Structure formats: C-alpha cells, structure tokens
Amino acid sequence: MDDSNWLDALSDGKVLRHWLALFGQFFLGVLYFTLLVAGYATSIGLSFVLIGIPLLLFTLASTRTLADIDRRLMAAVLGVDVPRTAEDIDLRGAKLGERLGLLLGSALTYRSLLYLLLKLPIGVITFTASMILLPLMALELLILAPLTVDLHLLTARLLHWLAMGSYRAVDWLLPVEAAHMAEKPKRSRLELADDEEGEGDEGYYIDSEGEIQPAIRRAGR
C-alpha cells in the first residue's frame, strides 16, 4: 500500500499522471468515437463501389492499431508496464480480399473496436469524478497544510484507484503475448571452453586455427 504523505503526493508526479490519464480517457474517447463512426459509416456506405473496400480495410486495420497505441499511451502515463498485444493474424503477402477476410474474421478486430468505443462512457464517468475530486483535494490541502502533520491525502488515493480502475476496465479486452523464456546470451567459444575446463577432468584449448580441441588434464591439477 502507498504510504506517502500529502507532501509526497504533491511532489512525486503521480497526482498529475492520474489526472492526465482521467482527462485522456474522456478526450481520447470522444476522438475515437468520432473517427470510428465516421470511418465505418463512410466505408460501409461506399462498399458497393471500388473505393469503399480499401477504405473499409484501412478502417479495420486502424482500429487494431489505435487500440494498441492507446493501451501503450495510457500505460506510459500511469507508469505501468504493459505487454505487447498478441496478434492473431498475419497479413504479410496477402491480397486485398484475403486481408479483408482475415481482419473481418479476427477476434482482435472486434475486441479492439469494443475497447475504443468503451473509452467514451468510461471517460465521461472518470472526467466527472476527477472534477469532483479537484475541489475536495484543495479543501483537504487547506486543512492539512497549516497543520504540517504526516497525514495522507484521501483524495489522492481515490484518484489513484479511479485512474487505475478505468485503465484496467478496458485493458483486459486486448490479449497479450505469452511470456517467452529469456534467450541465453551468446557466448564465445573461449568462454565455453573455460566452463567445460572447470567442470571435469578433461579440458579444452583453442588451436592456431581457432578450433576448440580437447586436452587431457592430469589428476590433481
């Protein structure tokens, strides 16, 4: 649990990060809703002519990209780590019709669309709540500051829970890549030879041509 006092809360930058995240939920939600409605309405409306198909393809691909960018942006503002979004299709080398079919058949496309559309209602709630917390925080500071006591800001805690809660509320919609085993760093043949030499009675040496050759070690060496 965060045990920072009210002076820490004002100076560590977390309060500003949380407010930026809450405001961003609202303003970006409005932007995403406008772009998505305009993009899909135009592309679907023009789908009976040639230009509508590429436009629909662009809108579908942009939906996935915007969701991934927003996820990373919110994580950066809040200072949390976020894994990469797991891609479920590979569009490399596919033709126009194949790309459109893959995007329309991908679950990530619809999950990304839902992720972006939910930003607006969540943003309205978080923006309203943040505006309510602003005067409450000012009032709390007016009480604590003259006392100069080691107390914690309740409004700062509420702000943190609100910011993280609104982020997690939609973050689960986007799948993440499975954790990969860390690759072992590449080691030189000389390092491998040194390790082998220390493990058993039979050591190795590197000859004049750069090849590793076995060398019999004497007992007790």
C-alpha positions in Angstrom: 0.0 0.0 0.0 1.2 3.5 -0.8 2.4 5.1 2.4 3.4 8.5 1.0 2.2 11.6 2.9 0.5 14.6 1.5 3.7 16.4 0.7 4.9 13.3 -1.3 1.6 13.1 -3.1 2.0 16.7 -4.3 5.6 16.4 -5.5 6.1 12.9 -6.9 4.1 13.5 -10.0 1.6 10.7 -9.5 -1.3 13.0 -9.0 -0.6 14.7 -12.3 -0.2 11.4 -14.0 -3.6 10.2 -12.7 -5.3 13.4 -13.7 -3.8 13.3 -17.2 -5.0 9.7 -17.5 -8.5 10.5 -16.4 -8.8 13.5 -18.8 -7.3 11.4 -21.6 -9.9 8.8 -21.1 -12.6 11.4 -21.9 -10.9 13.4 -24.7 -9.5 10.4 -26.5 -12.8 8.6 -26.1 -14.5 11.4 -27.9 -11.9 11.4 -30.6 -12.0 7.6 -31.1 -15.8 7.6 -31.2 -15.9 10.3 -33.9 -13.2 8.6 -36.0 -14.8 5.2 -35.8 -18.3 6.3 -36.6 -17.1 8.4 -39.5 -14.8 5.7 -40.8 -17.1 2.8 -40.6 -20.2 4.8 -41.8 -18.2 6.1 -44.8 -16.5 2.8 -45.7 -19.6 0.7 -45.4 -21.7 3.2 -47.3 -19.2 3.2 -50.2 -18.7 -0.6 -50.1 -20.8 -1.0 -53.2 -18.2 1.0 -55.2 -14.5 0.2 -55.6 -13.1 2.8 -53.2 -15.2 1.5 -50.3 -13.3 -1.8 -49.9 -9.9 -0.3 -49.4 -11.4 2.3 -47.1 -13.0 -0.5 -45.0 -9.7 -2.4 -45.0 -7.9 0.8 -43.7 -10.6 1.4 -41.1 -10.4 -2.2 -39.7 -6.6 -2.1 -39.6 -6.6 1.4 -38.0 -9.0 0.1 -35.3 -6.5 -2.5 -34.2 -3.6 -0.1 -34.3 -5.4 2.7 -32.4 -6.3 0.3 -29.6 -2.7 -0.9 -29.2 -1.4 2.7 -29.3 -4.0 3.9 -26.7 -3.1 1.0 -24.4 0.6 1.8 -24.5 -0.1 5.5 -24.1 -2.3 5.0 -21.0 0.3 2.6 -19.6 3.1 5.2 -20.1 1.1 8.0 -18.5 0.3 5.8 -15.5 3.8 4.5 -15.3 2.9 0.8 -15.5 4.3 -2.0 -17.7 2.2 -3.4 -20.5 3.0 -6.5 -22.6 2.6 -6.4 -26.3 -0.8 -7.1 -27.8 -0.9 -10.6 -29.3 -1.6 -10.6 -33.0 -3.9 -13.5 -34.2 -3.4 -13.0 -37.9 -0.5 -12.4 -40.3 -1.3 -10.0 -43.2 2.1 -10.2 -44.9 1.8 -11.1 -48.6 -2.0 -11.3 -48.5 -4.0 -9.8 -51.3 -6.8 -7.2 -50.8 -9.6 -9.7 -50.4 -7.6 -12.0 -48.2 -6.6 -9.1 -45.9 -10.2 -8.0 -45.6 -11.3 -11.6 -44.8 -8.6 -12.0 -42.2 -9.5 -8.7 -40.5 -13.2 -9.4 -40.5 -12.6 -12.9 -39.1 -10.2 -11.8 -36.4 -11.5 -11.6 -32.8 -8.9 -9.0 -32.1 -10.6 -6.6 -34.5 -13.9 -6.6 -32.7 -12.2 -6.6 -29.3 -10.2 -3.5 -30.4 -13.4 -1.9 -31.6 -15.1 -2.5 -28.3 -12.0 -1.3 -26.4 -12.1 2.1 -28.2 -15.9 2.5 -28.0 -15.9 1.9 -24.3 -13.4 4.7 -23.8 -16.1 7.4 -24.2 -18.6 6.3 -21.5 -15.7 5.4 -19.1 -14.2 8.8 -20.0 -17.4 10.6 -19.1 -17.5 8.9 -15.7 -13.8 9.5 -14.9 -13.8 13.1 -16.1 -16.8 13.9 -14.0 -15.3 12.1 -10.9 -12.0 13.9 -11.4 -13.7 17.3 -11.5 -15.4 16.4 -8.3 -12.2 15.3 -6.6 -10.4 18.5 -7.6 -12.1 20.9 -5.1 -12.1 18.1 -2.5 -8.4 17.8 -2.8 -7.9 21.6 -2.5 -10.1 21.6 0.6 -8.1 18.7 2.1 -4.9 20.5 1.5 -6.2 23.6 3.2 -6.8 21.5 6.3 -3.6 19.6 6.2 -1.1 22.3 5.1 -1.5 24.6 8.2 -1.2 21.6 10.5 2.1 20.3 8.8 1.4 16.8 10.0 2.2 13.5 8.4 -1.2 12.6 7.1 -2.2 11.1 3.8 -4.4 12.6 1.1 -7.6 10.5 0.8 -8.4 12.3 -2.5 -5.0 11.2 -3.9 -5.8 7.6 -3.1 -9.2 7.9 -4.7 -7.7 9.5 -7.7 -5.2 6.6 -8.0 -7.9 3.9 -7.7 -10.1 5.7 -10.2 -7.3 6.1 -12.8 -6.0 2.5 -12.5 -9.6 1.2 -12.4 -10.6 2.9 -15.6 -7.4 1.7 -17.3 -7.9 -1.9 -16.2 -11.6 -1.8 -17.1 -10.9 -2.0 -20.8 -7.3 -3.2 -20.8 -8.4 -6.9 -20.3 -10.2 -6.8 -23.7 -6.9 -6.8 -25.6 -5.0 -10.2 -25.5 -1.3 -10.1 -24.6 1.6 -12.2 -25.9 2.6 -15.2 -23.8 5.7 -14.7 -21.8 8.8 -16.0 -23.6 11.7 -17.6 -22.0 14.7 -15.2 -21.9 17.2 -16.1 -24.5 20.6 -17.1 -23.3 23.3 -14.6 -24.2 25.6 -15.8 -26.9 29.0 -16.9 -25.5 32.3 -17.2 -27.2 34.0 -20.5 -27.8 36.7 -19.5 -25.3 34.1 -18.9 -22.6 32.5 -22.2 -23.3 35.9 -23.9 -23.2 36.7 -22.3 -19.8 33.4 -23.6 -18.4 34.0 -27.1 -19.6 37.5 -27.0 -18.3 36.3 -26.2 -14.8 33.6 -28.9 -14.7 35.6 -32.1 -15.4 39.0 -33.6 -15.7 39.0 -33.1 -19.5 39.7 -29.5 -20.5 39.8 -27.8 -23.9 42.1 -25.4 -25.7 41.9 -23.3 -28.9 44.4 -24.2 -31.6 46.1 -21.9 -34.0 43.1 -22.3 -36.5 40.6 -21.1 -33.9 39.1 -24.6 -33.3 38.3 -26.0 -29.8 40.4 -29.1 -29.1 40.1 -31.5 -26.1 43.1 -31.6 -23.7 43.5 -34.3 -21.1 44.0 -32.8 -17.7 46.2 -34.6 -15.2 44.7 -35.7 -12.0 45.2 -33.3 -9.1 45.7 -30.3 -11.4 
